Amino acid sequence: MFEEVTSFIRSIYGDGQVQLHEPRFIGNEKNYLNDCIDSTFVSSVGKYVDRLEKMLCEYTGSKFAIATVNGTAALHVSLLLAGVDKDDEVLTQALTFVATANAVSYTGAHNVFLDSGAENLGLCPDDLKSFLNQHAEMRADGFCYNKTTKRRIKACVPMHVFGHPVKLDEIMAICLQYNIIVVEDAAESLGSLYKGKHTGTIAPIGTLSFNGNKIVTSGGGGALLIQDEKLAKRAKHITTTAKVPHRWEFFHDEIGFNYRLPNLNAALLCAQLEKLGDFKKNKRETAEKYKKFFSTSGVTFLTEPSNCESNYWLNAILLKNKDDQLKFLSVTNDAGVMTRPIWRLMPDLPAFANCQKTSLVNARRYEDTVVNIPSSVRV
Ligand SMILES: Cc1ncc(COP(=O)(O)O)c(C=O)c1O
């Protein structure tokens, strides 16, 4: 059966080594890069950074967009904007890319790892609710505290795994009750819609990544999507070394970050964004092919949740058990078809081994059974 999968993937992507996810540069990339170089504005000031932020707002419907050097930096800043302080706690999912948890640690706060849903790889609202029921108490200062650790629970970061939206309405309603701010890690889901709205724009703050493996890339890059003007101004300020604008003075009114995306990267991304609609359509067609193929195979192909339109950034299948997962990885990679297991759960990594966590029953199952299969835009 696994050999049949390999042949099917080859029928989509052709002979030779098949990569998991390759970028496609088939538009204005070289024109804009040349223009950017000719202008000499290759660093963090320039027309492409501004154009990029405008394009992101137009595409996603976000009120504001702030470009950053990468998605991790965007996440770091998003948590600071949410008011996360040293020794606070941030609730997130155990099943995520390490950047989500790293960003929490950069702020000096502590991760608490929650489970994924039974049918959704993202943060499970039921697990969130039961964790808060069991462990949280509201105090007179209006904030929610963890009864065991005595720490304030300040934020919650759900992540839209592989482009499939989490159950945001339920998560946001629960967090509202406890005065917990939601930050969407939408690094993987640019173009995905949740109940008709772009992921990353539904919570007050969302973050994107434009790493080389994402649906569109700037080489390295990221962005914050923000719905409040004051927060957006603050985001721009602290991502640009907190320099108070002036024609020649170097006055920085707090410790800021050198997190602004260079114009050179933005030039590449502007060209990529012009193709995002085509890329999404192409990826959704590929997902349809996979869905049809796997429907008779005994293997579960991960499809978009109801009320959602996924970008199908990275296609994924669920195998029966760990043995099958390892066998599948071996057969496909030996045949030159790149496949990869889903991430190890965060609390299994040394840096996060001591973090509080729930039972993670679903996340463990996914860890043992999920494999990503080739998903590049077909050319
Ligand atoms: C879920 C998630 N969060 C955050 C990031 C971090 O983005 P970056 O690599 O641009 O720092 C990534 C991907 O790289 C990701 O997949």
The ligand as an ORCA input file, in Angstrom:
! r2SCAN-3c Opt
* xyz 0 1
  C       3.370     27.248     13.967
  C       4.579     28.078     13.720
  N       4.820     29.111     14.527
  C       5.867     29.907     14.340
  C       6.762     29.678     13.306
  C       7.952     30.539     13.249
  O       8.130     31.218     12.072
  P       9.594     31.594     11.581
  O      10.262     30.349     11.104
  O       9.315     32.572     10.469
  O      10.319     32.236     12.717
  C       6.523     28.613     12.403
  C       7.324     28.267     11.250
  O       8.378     28.418     10.903
  C       5.407     27.782     12.640
  O       5.149     26.744     11.834
*
